[in-house]
Amino acid sequence: MTRRHFNRLLAAAGTGSGALGGCATGGAGAEPSLDALARAKGLRFGSTLGVGSAGRGSRFHDAAYRELTARECGVLVPENETKWPQLCPDPRQPYRFGPADEMFAWARSQGMALRGHTLLWMLPKWLPDWVNTHDFGAQPRQAAERLLADHVRTTCSHFGDSIESWDVVNEAIAPETGLLHENVLTRHVGDVELIAQAFHQAREHAPKAQLVYNDFMSWGEGNAKHRAGVLKLLAELKRRGAPVQALGLQAHIGVWSLPAPGGAGATGVEWRRFLDEAMGMGLDLLITELDVNDRGLPSDIAQRDAGVAAAARDWLDVTLAAPRLHRLLCWGLADHYSWLQDGKPRDDGLQKRPLPYDAQLKAKPLRGAIADALRAMPAR
């Protein structure tokens, strides 16, 4: 982040919440929900929900947080409950669909659309342990293909048409090199071939779902190789006839990796070019996991919240202008349930504040920035 931009983020705290789009109250009040604002422009807004991990407790079973999710969201995606390691930690046991089924039944009762995340996470550490140690026998390619096909069939067939959109493959590109990650399955099948097979299997067993490639490439400096690698993969999948339909933009952004204010600098131009190239392949776009890491911002809460809101507004103004973008999801709504609390801590040791609501479920300037970005974006 440039000093100019850093100063701009800090200055935002002194201009009043109105400069950041305001800060809605935690109650229902007269403020439209974020999903209502999104729907007015042809989008849907949503968030993740889960039954708990890393000692943070069950977000789903927190009644107040669940009510907040119902109030703000029209789309729900499970944080972990439809991932392969959680569904099938032991191949000798039946798939564990119960947690996802419970959340999905509730979400449907609230009129929410459902996303599935993710059928194949390419990094070895996110595969089930038993897959990494599996004996693939005398015909390893066929065994690996069968293992993947069985998982996709079992998972997609269980959920059927209830899921509107699947993250079929997650994070296939190494950001440092732009090359494809390897794992025990790619060693036997091939990297692009394995990914293409995952999409073909998903199309067979989830014929009505949107099929998405999801990754965390950013618009920040140093992300050019990651973006180029994603575009190369998508082009190759399209060339092979794989039924990839959309690109998921995770949007785990940080205030240190932003372009010049307003997205007008070289990095913002490159991000728009990246989105245009993806859409030029006939792909739709989704913002799948929005949050803003506040490492690098001051300890003062007002300054931090202002900086986070300004950073999000810059990114959203550029990204929401993409005409083929139809979903905006945060990766959580309240700070204390964010996965970022489990990662690299702030230098001052304070809890991060990356989401639209604080730990008391009070709306923050980030909520206002998202609302104002939705109001300002072009209609679909």
Secondary structure, 3 states (H helix, E strand, C coil): CCHHHHHHHHHHHCCCHHHHCCCCCCCCCCCCCHHHHHHCCCCEEEEEECCCCCCCCCCCCCHHHHHHHHHHCCEEEECCCCCHHHHCCCCCCCCCCHHHHHHHHHHHHCCCEEEEEEEEECCHHHCCHHHHCCCCCCCHHHHHHHHHHHHHHHHHHHHHHHCCEEEEEECCECCCCCCECCCCCHHHHCHHHHHHHHHHHHHHHCCCCEEEEEECCCCCCCCHHHHHHHHHHHHHHHHCCCCCCEEEECCEEEHHHCCCHHHCCHHHHHHHHHHHHHHHCCCEEEEEEEEEECCCCCCCHHHHHHHHHHHHHHHHHHHCCCCCEEEEEECCCEHHHCHHHHCCCCCCCCCCCCCCECCCCCECHHHHHHHHHHHHCCCC
